[in-house]
């Protein structure tokens, strides 16, 4: 079992080989089947067992990596609590397996639990037509939309619904873990009700996907939430994190732990401001569909990435509409955006 005597560690641990980043807090890295490469799971030593945060992508090799991690650090004590930050497959994917393995019930926000039921179950396939229609109305060719849907569905044979029982966590809830209080902070934008954990005593924030050290999390609009402004919600949530979490050290769900929370939140907001300005500049020249922005903003993408990219473009465009800086029109069955 590796140990790192200072924070933050600069090198990620190998898959299945936990790294103690701070006393009683272990970083377990597991694999992802796409370009992001890995997700960070967190294990916190508790009074009579362990608290685990997030579950990994539902693949047999990932379960093996988790089992290997457990064998290195649990020291015969059980996982007594599982906290799932949000509903994306790399975070909730092995939830049922972990809960059945240890005889526990997951802790999640209601919004994320309901979205996990929808994503991991049969409803995802039932909504295929709506997804394809939504992407095509935003300018994606039919073949590209079909490829995105196929890429997103290629691992679904491994998906399982989360358990039927739930320990509900909400904004402001206090969880006692390892002799310290951790407060639940519910944020929006990347997902409906993502749960972050903040400990003032330890000056630590488990930031989920909301705040990452180098990349910005995907903030997307899909067909089921086209009327919303997730980017606005995301930026407001980040400002609330900045107000509530001082300059905490950060344990994110991807890449490496880091210090400098306030500076990172400012950089993320600046990134989105710059992207919004670039989009307005393009719209001033000519009205466009969301799909027309993909080569401008992202360059070459594979099928898996196109769905996230067009969702993010739509989120930025709808945020501009909400700000009064853009407007929409329907042209030949396509949604077209123009500068306001």
C-alpha positions in Angstrom: 0.0 0.0 0.0 1.5 3.3 -1.1 1.6 6.4 1.1 2.3 10.0 0.3 3.6 12.2 3.1 2.5 15.5 1.7 -0.5 17.1 0.0 -1.1 17.3 -2.8 0.3 14.1 -4.4 1.6 14.8 -7.9 1.4 11.3 -9.3 -1.9 9.2 -9.5 -1.8 5.8 -8.0 -1.9 2.7 -10.1 -5.4 1.2 -10.7 -6.4 -0.9 -7.6 -3.5 0.4 -5.5 -4.8 2.9 -3.0 -2.7 5.9 -1.9 -3.1 7.5 1.5 -3.2 11.2 0.6 -4.0 12.4 4.2 -4.4 10.5 7.4 -7.3 8.1 7.1 -8.2 9.2 3.5 -7.3 6.9 0.6 -7.3 7.6 -3.1 -8.4 4.6 -5.2 -8.0 5.1 -9.0 -10.1 2.9 -11.3 -10.2 2.7 -15.1 -12.6 4.3 -17.6 -13.3 3.0 -21.1 -12.9 6.5 -22.7 -10.4 9.3 -23.1 -10.7 10.6 -19.5 -8.9 7.4 -18.5 -9.7 7.2 -14.8 -12.0 8.1 -11.9 -11.0 8.7 -8.3 -12.9 6.8 -5.6 -12.3 7.9 -2.0 -12.2 5.7 1.1 -12.3 7.3 4.5 -11.5 5.4 7.6 -14.4 5.6 10.0 -15.1 4.5 13.6 -16.2 0.9 12.9 -15.5 0.5 9.3 -15.0 2.6 6.1 -17.0 5.2 4.2 -16.6 4.9 0.4 -17.4 7.8 -2.0 -18.5 6.8 -5.5 -18.5 3.4 -7.3 -16.5 3.4 -10.6 -17.7 2.5 -14.1 -19.6 -0.9 -14.3 -17.0 -3.1 -15.9 -15.6 -6.5 -14.7 -12.0 -5.1 -14.6 -13.1 -2.1 -12.5 -14.7 -4.4 -10.0 -11.4 -6.3 -9.8 -9.6 -3.0 -9.2 -11.9 -2.1 -6.4 -11.6 -5.5 -4.8 -7.8 -5.2 -5.0 -8.0 -1.8 -3.3 -10.2 -3.1 -0.5 -7.8 -6.0 0.1 -4.9 -3.6 0.6 -6.5 -1.2 3.1 -9.6 -2.4 4.8 -7.8 -4.5 7.4 -10.8 -6.7 8.0 -13.2 -3.8 8.6 -16.3 -3.5 6.4 -17.5 -0.8 4.1 -20.3 0.6 6.3 -21.4 3.6 4.2 -21.5 4.3 0.4 -22.0 7.9 -0.7 -22.7 8.5 -4.4 -22.1 12.0 -5.6 -24.2 11.8 -8.7 -25.8 9.6 -11.3 -23.2 9.4 -14.1 -22.2 5.8 -14.8 -18.6 6.2 -13.6 -19.9 7.3 -10.2 -23.0 5.1 -9.7 -22.2 2.2 -12.0 -21.1 -0.4 -9.4 -23.5 0.9 -6.7 -25.7 -2.2 -6.6 -22.7 -4.6 -6.5 -21.0 -2.7 -3.7 -24.2 -2.4 -1.6 -25.0 -6.1 -2.1 -21.3 -7.0 -1.3 -21.4 -5.2 2.1 -25.1 -5.3 2.9 -25.6 -1.5 2.9 -27.8 1.1 1.3 -26.4 4.0 -0.8 -26.6 7.6 0.3 -27.6 9.9 -2.5 -29.7 13.0 -3.2 -33.1 12.3 -4.4 -32.6 14.0 -7.8 -29.5 12.0 -8.5 -31.1 8.7 -7.4 -34.1 9.3 -9.7 -31.8 10.2 -12.6 -29.7 7.1 -11.9 -32.9 4.9 -12.1 -33.7 6.5 -15.5 -30.2 6.2 -16.9 -29.3 2.8 -15.7 -32.6 1.2 -16.5 -34.8 0.5 -19.5 -36.0 4.1 -19.9 -32.8 5.1 -21.6 -33.5 2.8 -24.5 -37.2 4.0 -24.6 -36.0 7.6 -25.1 -33.7 6.8 -28.0 -36.0 8.4 -30.5 -36.3 11.6 -28.5 -32.5 11.8 -28.2 -31.9 11.3 -31.9 -34.6 13.9 -32.8 -33.2 16.4 -30.3 -29.7 16.2 -31.7 -30.9 16.4 -35.3 -33.0 19.5 -34.6 -29.8 21.1 -33.3 -28.1 20.4 -36.6 -26.4 17.0 -36.1 -26.6 14.8 -39.2 -28.7 11.6 -38.7 -25.6 9.4 -39.1 -23.7 11.3 -36.5 -26.6 11.2 -34.1 -27.0 7.5 -34.5 -23.2 7.0 -34.0 -23.3 9.0 -30.7 -26.3 6.9 -29.5 -24.5 3.7 -30.4 -21.3 4.8 -28.6 -23.1 5.8 -25.5 -24.9 2.4 -25.4 -22.0 0.1 -26.0 -21.4 -0.8 -22.3 -25.1 -0.9 -21.2 -25.1 -4.7 -20.8 -23.1 -4.1 -17.7 -25.4 -1.5 -16.2 -27.6 -2.3 -13.2 -30.2 -0.3 -11.4 -29.2 1.1 -8.0 -30.7 -0.7 -5.0 -34.4 0.0 -4.3 -33.6 1.5 -0.9 -32.0 4.8 -0.4 -30.4 6.9 2.5 -31.5 10.3 1.4 -28.9 13.1 1.8 -29.8 16.8 1.4 -28.2 20.2 1.4 -26.7 21.1 4.7 -26.8 17.5 6.1 -23.9 16.8 8.5 -22.2 13.4 8.2 -19.7 12.3 10.9 -16.9 10.4 9.2 -13.6 9.6 10.8 -14.1 11.8 13.8 -14.8 14.9 11.7 -18.0 16.6 10.5 -18.6 16.7 6.7 -21.3 18.9 5.4 -23.3 18.1 2.3 -23.3 20.8 -0.3 -25.7 20.2 -3.2 -24.6 21.8 -6.5 -26.1 21.9 -10.0 -25.2 22.2 -13.6 -23.0 19.1 -14.3 -25.9 17.0 -12.9 -29.2 17.9 -11.2 -28.3 17.5 -7.4 -24.6 16.5 -7.1 -23.5 16.1 -3.5 -20.1 17.5 -2.5 -18.7 16.9 1.0 -16.9 19.7 2.9 -15.1 19.4 6.2 -14.2 22.7 7.8 -12.2 20.8 10.5 -10.0 19.2 7.9 -10.2 22.0 5.4 -11.1 19.5 2.7 -13.6 19.4 -0.1 -14.6 16.2 -2.0 -15.6 18.1 -5.1 -17.0 15.3 -7.3 -17.1 16.4 -10.9 -18.1 20.0 -10.1 -14.6 21.4 -9.7 -11.6 19.7 -11.3 -8.0 20.9 -11.4 -7.4 21.3 -15.1 -10.4 20.4 -17.2 -13.9 21.8 -16.9 -16.8 19.4 -16.2 -19.3 18.8 -19.0 -22.3 21.1 -18.6 -24.9 19.9 -21.1 -28.4 20.2 -22.3 -30.1 17.0 -23.5 -33.6 16.7 -24.8 -35.1 16.0 -21.4 -34.0 19.3 -20.0 -33.9 21.6 -23.0 -35.9 24.3 -21.3 -33.4 24.8 -18.5 -30.2 26.8 -18.1 -27.7 24.3 -16.6 -24.7 26.6 -17.3 -26.3 29.4 -15.2 -27.0 26.8 -12.4 -23.4 25.6 -12.6 -21.8 29.0 -12.3 -24.1 30.0 -9.4 -23.3 26.7 -7.7 -19.6 27.4 -8.0 -19.9 30.8 -6.5 -21.7 29.3 -3.6 -18.9 26.8 -3.1 -16.4 29.7 -3.1 -18.4 31.4 -0.4 -18.9 28.3 1.8 -15.6 26.4 1.5 -12.9 29.0 2.1 -9.7 27.9 0.3 -10.1 24.2 1.1 -7.8 21.5 -0.3 -9.7 19.6 -3.0 -10.1 15.9 -3.6 -11.8 15.8 -7.1 -13.3 12.8 -9.0 -10.8 13.1 -11.9 -7.2 14.1 -12.2 -5.2 14.8 -9.1 -6.0 16.5 -5.7 -5.0 20.2 -5.6 -4.9 23.3 -3.5 -6.2 26.7 -4.6 -10.0 26.2 -4.7 -10.8 29.9 -5.0 -8.4 30.5 -7.9 -9.7 27.4 -9.7 -13.3 28.5 -9.4 -12.4 31.9 -10.8 -10.5 30.2 -13.7 -13.5 28.0 -14.5 -15.8 31.1 -14.7 -13.3 32.9 -16.9 -13.2 29.9 -19.2 -16.9 30.0 -19.7 -17.0 33.8 -20.1 -14.4 33.5 -22.9 -16.4 30.7 -24.6 -19.6 32.7 -24.4 -17.8 35.7 -25.9 -16.5 33.5 -28.8 -20.0 32.1 -29.4 -21.5 35.6 -29.5 -18.8 36.7 -32.0 -19.7 33.8 -34.3 -23.4 34.5 -34.0 -22.9 38.1 -34.9 -21.3 37.0 -38.1 -24.1 34.5 -39.0 -26.9 32.6 -37.3 -25.9 28.9 -36.6 -27.2 25.7 -35.3 -25.5 24.2 -32.2 -23.8 21.5 -34.4 -22.2 24.2 -36.5 -20.1 25.2 -33.5 -18.5 21.7 -32.9 -15.5 22.2 -35.3 -15.1 25.8 -34.2 -14.9 25.1 -30.5 -13.7 21.5 -30.2 -12.0 20.4 -33.4 -12.0 16.7 -34.2 -14.2 14.5 -31.9 -15.1 10.8 -31.8 -18.6 9.5 -31.6 -18.6 9.3 -27.8 -17.4 12.9 -27.4 -19.8 14.5 -29.9 -22.8 14.0 -27.7 -21.2 15.7 -24.8 -19.8 18.5 -27.0 -23.1 19.4 -28.7 -24.9 19.3 -25.3 -22.3 21.7 -23.9 -22.7 24.0 -26.9 -26.5 24.1 -26.4 -26.0 24.9 -22.8 -23.9 27.9 -23.6 -26.3 29.0 -26.3 -29.3 28.8 -24.0 -27.4 30.6 -21.3 -26.8 33.4 -23.8 -30.6 33.4 -24.5 -31.2 33.6 -20.7 -28.9 36.6 -20.6 -30.6 38.3 -23.5 -27.5 38.0 -25.7 -28.9 35.5 -28.2 -32.2 34.4 -29.6 -33.6 31.3 -31.3 -35.6 30.6 -34.4 -36.9 27.6 -36.2 -35.7 27.1 -39.8 -36.5 24.0 -41.9 -37.0 22.0 -38.8 -33.7 23.1 -37.2 -33.2 25.3 -34.1 -31.0 28.2 -35.2 -29.4 30.7 -32.8 -28.6 34.4 -33.6 -27.1 37.3 -31.7 -29.6 39.4 -30.0 
